[in-house]
Amino acid sequence: MTQFNDGEQYFDASFKKLELPEENYTDIEFEDCQFSDCDFSGTGFRSCKFVNCEFERCNLSLINLSNSSLFGVTFRESKLVGVDWTKATWAIYRVDFELKFERCILNDSSFFGLTLHELVLDECKLHDVDFREGNFSESTMTYCDFTSSVFMRTNLQKVDFSESTAYGINVLENDVKGAKFSRYEALSLLECLGVELVD
């Protein structure tokens, strides 16, 4: 298969090395599908559904997920630069969408205002990512690089930041109750308090 068809349903299908950059698709359902080494950069998946799907070594930078829904989706070793996750549809009655990102690049992305409990970000690069106003309680954000990412009025209760680096989290503006930080990196949390550390 070299193309998708609008309005189609794909179940338990495997897609490998598809090259479909800058394409546009509407009203497609993917369930229990696997995508490997595919290029969907700049592609629009509008009003689509992704349920229990896996993306491995795919380029999904600048994809448009307007009105699309995702549940139980895992991304591994994939590039997802510049994705506005707020364009997708997130049901208000659900708080955990079972999203996982493992060893991915998510620079310049936005999760502004989203409620994504138990989100998994493992060994990911997250430069200039917008987490403001979001609720990510009980998420796992380990071994990640958060350089220049923004947290403000963000619910980070019980989030595990173990071994993650470069997060600029103001403890006065964000809820970090029960969150877990590596001891050395946690010193950066004191900067917003105007505390001077001496040896």
C-alpha positions as CSV (number, residue, x, y, z in Angstrom):
1,M,0.0,0.0,0.0
2,T,1.3,3.4,-1.0
3,Q,-1.6,5.6,0.0
4,F,-4.6,5.8,2.4
5,N,-8.2,6.3,1.4
6,D,-10.4,8.8,3.2
7,G,-13.2,7.3,5.2
8,E,-11.6,3.9,5.4
9,Q,-11.0,1.7,8.4
10,Y,-7.7,-0.1,8.9
11,F,-7.5,-2.8,11.6
12,D,-4.4,-4.7,12.6
13,A,-2.5,-3.5,9.6
14,S,1.3,-2.9,9.3
15,F,2.7,0.0,7.3
16,K,6.4,0.2,6.5
17,K,8.5,2.8,4.8
18,L,5.5,4.8,3.5
19,E,6.6,8.2,2.1
20,L,3.6,10.5,2.4
21,P,4.8,14.0,3.3
22,E,2.5,16.9,2.9
23,E,-0.5,14.7,2.2
24,N,-4.0,15.3,3.6
25,Y,-6.4,12.7,4.9
26,T,-9.9,12.8,6.5
27,D,-12.1,10.6,8.6
28,I,-9.8,7.5,8.7
29,E,-9.8,5.0,11.5
30,F,-6.6,3.1,12.5
31,E,-6.9,0.5,15.1
32,D,-4.1,-1.9,16.3
33,C,-1.9,-0.6,13.5
34,Q,1.9,-0.4,13.3
35,F,3.8,2.2,11.4
36,S,7.5,1.7,10.8
37,D,10.1,4.0,9.2
38,C,7.3,6.1,7.6
39,D,7.5,9.8,6.6
40,F,4.4,11.7,7.4
41,S,6.0,15.1,7.9
42,G,3.6,18.0,7.3
43,T,0.8,15.5,6.7
44,G,-2.8,16.3,7.8
45,F,-4.8,13.7,9.5
46,R,-8.1,15.5,10.1
47,S,-11.0,13.9,12.0
48,C,-9.1,10.6,12.2
49,K,-8.9,8.0,15.0
50,F,-5.8,6.3,16.2
51,V,-6.5,3.5,18.7
52,N,-3.8,1.2,20.1
53,C,-1.3,2.1,17.4
54,E,2.5,2.1,17.4
55,F,4.8,4.4,15.4
56,E,8.5,3.4,15.3
57,R,11.3,5.4,13.7
58,C,8.7,7.7,11.9
59,N,9.0,11.3,10.9
60,L,5.8,13.0,12.1
61,S,7.1,16.6,12.3
62,L,4.5,19.3,11.7
63,I,1.6,16.8,11.3
64,N,-1.9,18.3,11.7
65,L,-4.2,16.3,13.9
66,S,-7.2,18.7,13.8
67,N,-10.3,17.0,15.3
68,S,-8.5,13.7,15.5
69,S,-8.5,11.4,18.5
70,L,-5.7,9.3,20.0
71,F,-5.9,6.5,22.6
72,G,-3.3,4.0,23.5
73,V,-0.8,5.3,21.0
74,T,3.0,4.7,21.4
75,F,5.7,6.6,19.6
76,R,9.2,5.2,19.6
77,E,12.4,6.7,18.2
78,S,10.3,9.1,16.2
79,K,10.6,12.8,15.2
80,L,7.5,14.9,16.2
81,V,8.9,18.4,15.9
82,G,6.4,21.4,15.8
83,V,3.3,19.4,16.6
84,D,0.4,21.3,18.1
85,W,-1.3,18.5,20.1
86,T,-4.0,21.0,21.2
87,K,-5.6,20.6,17.7
88,A,-6.5,17.0,18.4
89,T,-9.8,16.1,20.1
90,W,-9.4,15.1,23.8
91,A,-12.6,13.8,25.4
92,I,-13.4,15.8,28.5
93,Y,-14.7,12.7,30.3
94,R,-11.3,11.0,30.1
95,V,-8.1,12.0,31.7
96,D,-5.7,9.2,30.8
97,F,-5.2,8.6,27.0
98,E,-2.4,6.1,27.5
99,L,0.0,8.1,25.3
100,K,3.7,7.1,25.3
101,F,6.7,8.7,23.8
102,E,10.0,6.8,24.0
103,R,13.3,8.2,22.7
104,C,11.5,10.8,20.6
105,I,12.2,14.4,19.6
106,L,9.3,16.7,20.4
107,N,10.9,20.1,20.1
108,D,8.7,23.2,19.5
109,S,5.5,21.3,20.3
110,S,2.5,22.4,22.3
111,F,0.5,20.6,25.0
112,F,-1.0,23.9,26.2
113,G,-4.0,23.4,28.5
114,L,-4.3,19.7,27.9
115,T,-5.3,17.1,30.5
116,L,-3.1,14.1,29.9
117,H,-2.7,12.1,33.1
118,E,-0.1,9.3,33.2
119,L,1.5,10.6,30.0
120,V,4.8,8.8,29.4
121,L,7.9,10.7,28.2
122,D,11.0,8.6,28.4
123,E,14.4,9.6,27.1
124,C,12.9,12.4,24.9
125,K,14.2,15.7,23.8
126,L,11.6,18.4,24.6
127,H,13.2,21.8,23.7
128,D,10.8,24.8,23.7
129,V,7.7,22.7,24.5
130,D,4.6,24.5,25.9
131,F,3.2,22.7,29.0
132,R,1.4,25.8,30.4
133,E,-2.1,25.4,32.0
134,G,-1.9,21.6,31.5
135,N,-2.7,18.8,33.9
136,F,-0.1,16.0,33.7
137,S,-0.5,14.5,37.1
138,E,1.0,11.1,37.7
139,S,2.9,11.2,34.5
140,T,6.4,9.7,33.9
141,M,8.9,12.2,32.4
142,T,12.2,10.5,33.0
143,Y,15.6,10.9,31.3
144,C,14.3,13.9,29.3
145,D,15.8,17.2,28.2
146,F,13.4,20.1,28.8
147,T,15.7,22.9,27.7
148,S,13.6,26.1,27.3
149,S,10.3,24.4,27.8
150,V,7.6,26.3,29.6
151,F,5.6,25.4,32.7
152,M,3.1,27.8,34.2
153,R,0.0,27.0,36.2
154,T,0.7,23.4,35.3
155,N,-0.4,20.4,37.4
156,L,2.6,18.3,37.9
157,Q,1.4,16.4,41.0
158,K,3.2,13.0,41.4
159,V,5.1,13.4,38.1
160,D,8.3,11.4,38.0
161,F,11.1,13.7,36.6
162,S,13.9,11.3,37.6
163,E,17.1,11.8,35.6
164,S,15.5,14.6,33.5
165,T,17.4,17.8,33.0
166,A,17.1,21.5,32.2
167,Y,13.5,22.0,33.4
168,G,12.6,25.6,34.4
169,I,9.8,24.9,36.8
170,N,8.7,27.7,39.1
171,V,7.5,25.9,42.3
172,L,5.3,29.0,43.1
173,E,3.5,28.9,39.8
174,N,3.1,25.2,39.3
175,D,1.7,22.3,41.4
176,V,4.6,19.9,42.1
177,K,3.2,18.2,45.2
178,G,4.5,14.6,45.3
179,A,6.6,15.1,42.2
180,K,10.0,13.3,42.0
181,F,13.2,15.0,41.0
182,S,16.8,13.9,40.8
183,R,18.7,15.4,43.8
184,Y,21.2,17.5,41.8
185,E,18.8,18.8,39.2
186,A,16.2,19.7,41.9
187,L,18.5,22.6,43.0
188,S,17.2,24.5,39.9
189,L,13.8,24.6,41.6
190,L,15.2,26.9,44.2
191,E,16.1,29.6,41.7
192,C,12.6,31.1,41.6
193,L,12.8,31.6,45.4
194,G,15.8,33.8,45.1
195,V,17.8,31.4,47.3
196,E,21.6,31.5,47.0
197,L,23.3,28.1,47.4
198,V,26.8,27.9,48.8
199,D,29.2,24.9,49.2
